[in-house]
């Protein structure tokens, strides 16, 4: 397959991966519903504090406090169950994707050396699929399901008081800017780390496979030096990505704590000026922190998201280059003889027919239990080719032959 036709076939591959996720559409809808219920139950703590400070303490009613505490305990238990179900749904989504695409990816890994020779990435596509599955099964997608609820929490903060809402909105804007910075700063190191990991694993596998030849030729030291260089680059780029993600994650966490204290200070100022009730201080602080929690969680999982996105792109490119094989036309097995005329054969990935190792005017195979292969051909470097070897090794037919 030439390079010109590869891009045209990348869209079907993207459709393959998208179709595998589309099969889990009901699971995503259920996750969105459970996320909505979980976020509504997240209001429990803020409303409990509001009731305690504004109604129970002034009235000094112990039965009301006990009843409210029992209700809150039940709501928290329900939230825990919902979060558990939501997490298990996403784990099943990851398993479904793996079940749908693992066979297809394995087929592409097996067929890739027949197209490009030994220049492939080995088992990297399987690791890419594992990477996507791990991200879907983790806490990263949960943050994206919770992000649409951030405006709801901000709106409730505005209902408490305009100043509390503005404080929470300012913190949300700063965290969104930090998320964009995280995307920009981690994209290149993560991509470089993935490339060095592929090269390092490929060299390690080649060294293991050719251990006898490398040792006999005295190349162990040079190969080890090359591997250490790749490993050093991988560790450096991976560490750089971790430093950026960890630093921005710590900044977002500190900012969220600072915002919580700022909302407490604004609420206290409003109470001092008799513009709000004491319960607003605690309730507004809890809601402000909860409004920014999805952004904080997204920043913490951003490196995994970038890695999964790059794995998705590599899988799309691979599956686009190797579309699913169509069933060949069924032919009867040759009973007496097989003749192939005007055929040419080249090793995998060697390109145009000018590099063919064998060009034959005619191959002729006669029937019989010990049938020999008679041929009239022009050899260009291939010793004793035969149809059985060509069929098993799977080279390209650079020039179409005419079997009969």
N, C-alpha and C positions, 0 to 999 in steps of 0.2 A: 504494500500500500504506500503510495507516495504521500509526501507531506501536504500536497495541495488538497487532497481529499480528506485529510484528517480533521481540519477545522469544521468541515461541513457535517461531520458525524459527531461532533461534541454535543450538539443539542439533544439527540436521542439519549445520550448517556446521562445528561442532566435530567431528562425526563425519567430515566430509569430510577435514579436516586430519589427524585421528587415523588415518583409513583410509589416507591417503597414507604415514604413518609405519609403520602396521601392515604395509604391503606390504614394508617393509624389516626385518621381524621377524628373518629369518634373519641379516641383516647385523648386527643388534644382538646376537644370540646369539653370532655369531662374534667380535664385538668384545669381548664379556664373556669369552669363552674365551681370546682372545689377551691380554686384560688380566690374567687370572689367571696365565697363563704368564709374562707380563712381570714381574708382582709376585713370583712365585716366583724368577725369575732375579735379581731385585733383592737377594736374600739372598747372592748370590755374593761381593760385596765384604766383607760382614761375616764370612762363614764363612772367606774367604781370610785375613783379618787374624787371626781366631781360630786358624787352623791355623799361621800363620807364627809368632805370638808364643808359642803354647803347645806346639808340637811341633817345628817346623823349627829355630827358634833354639836350644832346649835340645839337640837332637840334632845340630845343625850338618850336616845332610844336604843337600848341594847337588843331587844328583839328584832328591830329593823336591821341592825348591823349583822346579826346572825343570819337572818333570812337572806340578806343581800350577799353575804359571804358564801352561803350554800349555792345561791344562783350563779355567782361568779365561778365557783369551783366547777359546777356543771358545764358552764360555757367553755372554760379552759380545757376540760376533759374532751369536749366535743371538738375543740380546735386541734388538740393533739391527734385525735383520730383522723380528722380531715387531712392534716399535714402528712400523716403516715400513709393514708390512701393515695394522696397526690404523689408522694415520693415513689410509691410502688408502681403507680401507673407509668411514670416516666422510665422506671427501670424496665418495665415490660415493653415500652416503645423502643428502647435501645435494643432489647433482645429481638423484637420483631424486625427491626432494620437489619440486624446481623443475620437473622434467619433468611431474610429475603435476598440479601446481597452477597453472603459469604460464598455461595456456590458460584455465582457470577464472577466475583473477584478472583476466586481460585482458578477458574477457567481462563481468565485474562492473564494471570501470572504464568500459567502453563503455556499459553499461546504466544506470549510476548517474545521469548527468545527465538521463536521461529520467524519473527518479523524483523527484529533488530539485532539478532545474535546475542552475544554476551554483554551487551551494553545496558541492560536493564537495571532496575533497582531491587532485584531479588524479591524478598518477601515484604518489602515496604508497603505495598497496597493493603495487605492484611493488617499491618500495624496502623495504617490510616483508617481502615474500617473500625478497628478496635478503639482508635482515638475518638472517632465520631460517636460510637456507641457509649464510651465512657462519659463523654460530655453530656449526652442526652440522659444518661442515668444519674448524673450528679445534680448538684444544686444550682448550676448555671442557668438552665432553662426556667427554673422557678423564679429567678430574679426578673426575667423578661415577662413572665405572667403577672408579676406583682407591680411592674412599672406603671401600667395604665391606672392603677389605683392611687398613685401619688397625687394627682390633682384632686381626688376626693378628700384626702387628708388635708391638703392645703386649703380646700374650700371650707372644711370644718374649722380649721384654725382661723380663717377669716370670719367665720360665724362667731367664734369666741370674742375676737376683737381684731380690728384692722391692723393694729401694730403687731400683734402676734402673727397674723397671717403674712405680713410683709417681712418679718424676721425669718419665718420658715421659707418663704419664697426666695429670699436672698440666698439662704443656705442651699436651696435646691439648685439655683442657677450656678453657684460656685461648684457644686458637686458634678453637675452636668459638664461644666468646662473641664473638670478633672477627668471625667470619663473620656472626653474627646482627646485630651492630652495622652491618656493611657493608650488609646487606640493608635495614635500616631507614633508614640515612643516605643511601643512593644511590637509593632508590625514587622519592622526590619530585623531586629534581633531574633524574633521567633522564627522567621522564615530562614535566616541564616543558620540557626541552630538545627532546624529540620534538615537542611541540605547537608550540613556537616555530619549529622547523625546517619543519613543515608550513605554518604561516602565512607564513613568509618565502618559501618556494618558490612558494606559491600567488600571492603578491603579485608576485614576480618574473616568473612566467609570464604573469599578467594584464597586467603592464606591457609585456612583450615583444609580447603579442598585440594590445594596444591602443596601440602606440607612436605611431601617427599622431594618434589622437584626443587622447592625453595631451599631446603636443607642441603641437598646434594650440590646445588650451584653456589652455596655460600651466600645466599641473599637474605638470610634471616635478619641480620643487623639492619640492612637498608630498608627492608619491609617494615621492621619494627619502628625504625625512625620515622617512616612515613605515617604509620598508624599513630604514633605518639603525637605527631604534628596535627593530624586530623582530630584526635581526641582532645588535644589542648585547645584547638579552635572551637570545638563543640562545647567544652566546659566553659570557655570564656564567653561565647555568645549566649549560652543558656544562663550563665550567671548574670550577664548584663540584662537579659530579659527579666530575670527574677528580681534583680535590684530595682529596675524601673517599676515593675508591677508591685513589688512589696513596698517601695517608698510611697507610691501614689496611693496604695491601699491604706497604709498607715496615716497618710495625710487626710484621706477621706474619713477615717475613723476618728481622728482627733478633731476634725472639723465638725463631725456629727455631735461629738461630746460638747464641743464649744457652743454649737447651736443650741443644744439642750439647756446649757447654762444660760445662754443669752435669752432664751424664751422665759426661763425662770426669772431672770432679772427684769425683763419687760413686764411679766405678769406681776411681780412684786411692786414695780413702779405704778402699775395701773391700780393695784389694791391700795397703795399708799394714797393715791389721788382719788380714791373712791370711784374709780371707773370700771371696776370689775370685782368679782367675788374671789375669796381665797382658793376655791376649788379650781378656778381657771389656771392658777399658777402650775399646779401639778398636771392637770389634764392637758393643757397646752404644751407643756414640756414633753409629755409622753407622745402626743400626736405629732409634734414636730420631728421628734427622733424617728417615729415610725414612718413618716412621710419620706424620709431620706434613706431608710433602711434598704429598699430595693436597689437604689443607686450604689450604695456602699457594697452590697452583695454582688452587683454586676461588676464593679471594679475589682473585687477580690477574685472573681472567676474570669476576668477578661483574658488572661493569658491562655486559659483553657479554651475559651471561645475562639480566639485567633488561631490557635493550633488546630482545633476542629474544623474551622473554616478553610484553612490551607489544606488539610487532609481531604476535605470534600472536593476542593478544586482539583487536587491531584487525581482523585478517583474519577472525577468527571472527565478529565483529560485522557486517562488510561482507557476507560470504558468507551469513550468516543473514538479512540484509535482502534479499539478491538470490539466492534459491535457483535452482538450475538450471532453465532453461526447458524445459517439456514440449513435445513436438511437437504443433503445432496440428492440429485436425481437417482432413484434406485435403478441399478443396472444388474443384469444377470452376470454371474461370475463366468470368466472365460473357460470354456470346456475343452478347446483344442489348441487355440493359439491366440496371442495378443501382439498386435503390431502398433507401434507408436512412431509416427513420422514427423519430421521437422520440429523436434523439441529441443529445448535448451534448459539446463539446470544450473543453479547457482546456490551457494551457501546462504543461510539466513542473514539478512541485513547487508548484503554486498552490493545491492543497487541494480543498475541497468544490466541488460543482457550482455553487454560487452565484457562483463566480469564473469561470465559463465565458466564453470569448471568443465562442463561437458556440453558439446553441441553435437547432436546426432541427426543424421539423415534418416536413420531407421533403426528402431529396436524391434526385435522379433523374439517372442518367447513361444516355444512349442509346448504342448501339453505333455503329460506323463509324470510319473512319480519322481523321476530324477531329471526333470526338464532343464535344459541349459538355456542360457540367454544368448542369442546370436544377434550381433549388432554391426551396423556400419556407421561409424561416427568419426568426428574430428575431435581429438582430445586436446584440451587446453590446460592440462595439469591435474586431471583426476585419474587415479589408477583404478582400473577395473570397475567401472560403475555398473550397477545392476538395478533393476526395477525394485527388487525387494529392499535394498539399502535406501534407495530414494524414497520409497514409500514410508519406511520406518523413521528415517531422520527428518522428513518433512521439509525439504528445501523449497524455495520458490521455483516455480516454472516461469522463467523469465520470458520465454517465448512459447506461445501455445502450441502444443503438438496435436496431432490428429490420431487418436486411438481408434482402432477398429478390430 
